[in-house]
Amino acid sequence: SELEKWVLMVTARTPTNIAVIKYWGKRDETLILPINDSISVTLDPSHLCTTTTVSVSPTFDHDRMWLNGKEISLQGGRFQSCLREIRARAQDVEDKKKGIKIKKEDWQKLHLHIASYNNFPTAAGLASSAAGLACLVFSLAKLMNLKEDNSQLSAIARQGSGSACRSLYGGFVKWDMGKEDNGSDSLAVQLADEKHWDELVIIIAVVSARQKETSSTSGMRDTVVTSALIEHRAKEVVPKRIVQMEDAIQKRDFPSFARLAYRDSNQFHAVCLDTYPPIFYMNDTSHRIISCVEKWNRAEETPQVAYTFDAGPNAVMIARDRKTAALLLQRLLYNFPPQSDTDLDSYIIGDKSI
Ligand code: 2P0
């Protein structure tokens, strides 16, 4: 009948996040429980974000999802975990204007169509899964009227992709590794909102937009099994850095923030090299960008720019203010002109916020 032809939809947009104290290694692969806490900064949604529309209709006969216009399978265990966790918490939904009433038990039978777009290269080490899974969980939570707060939703997003839990908040975010075996306390908390330190400017040098060779999931599995250094990092180094980083963020202490961020990035890549077979995420251009920033920071009295690299060769640089960002860009454009033999594609400039 005509009454059966309704569609209800929700659209949400979620920016990606960049870790300044890195997550690398799991203690539980299914629940996605990490071996250390991590801290990240959520970018503003103008450049690196996912936009997701979720819809429900009695005319849909199975759950389907499209990523950048191409249908993808929802059969993976991680999607299924997220969908199951959200459906289990779904509430009654009523849209009086459209005359739609969905009872919470109806969500078990109703099917979803999900369309998601990234405005940046997928799986090139620019944390596409973080924004994607966070956006999926958030939009479904709105559609199904969940009562959970963002921290509780982050524990669901975590089961889709670890770093996704940190994109449920803007500003500076900590993923607390938690103590429980069931993962109930492994969730994100906001350390400071997006207005707290808004002088910072983030510049991303897209060294290569190609897909990375080693996925984070298999890379960190290999690290936990083979690296002799990872235990020292997770147990001795990171806990101290987490305390120091929280303090640097509260005080807006840029020199401490920068030193902690680049030392932690360098240790993460050292642990990758210590993995067997070794994992190389940075390339020659990445190393040259590090040298360029290090040389500049050493020439000044205090660090001007922080750098950090994730599971790919792209450089994320954080300048202390707009003036420094302009100088940084000038240096980068001079030393690494885009579309030259440096293998550097483009630059993305953004603020930290949501
Ligand atoms: C991070 N990365 O803290 C670290 C630093 C990459 C380097 O989180 O297996 O896609 O889905 O939990 O979250 C990338 O790993 O891995 C990541 P899964 P994820 O941002």
Boltz pocket constraint, residues with backbone or C-beta under 6 A from the ligand:
constraints:
  - pocket:
      binder: B
      contacts: [[A, 17], [A, 18], [A, 19], [A, 21], [A, 22], [A, 23], [A, 24], [A, 32], [A, 38], [A, 129], [A, 130], [A, 158], [A, 160], [A, 161], [A, 162], [A, 163], [A, 164], [A, 216], [A, 217], [A, 309], [A, 310], [A, 311]]
      max_distance: 6.0
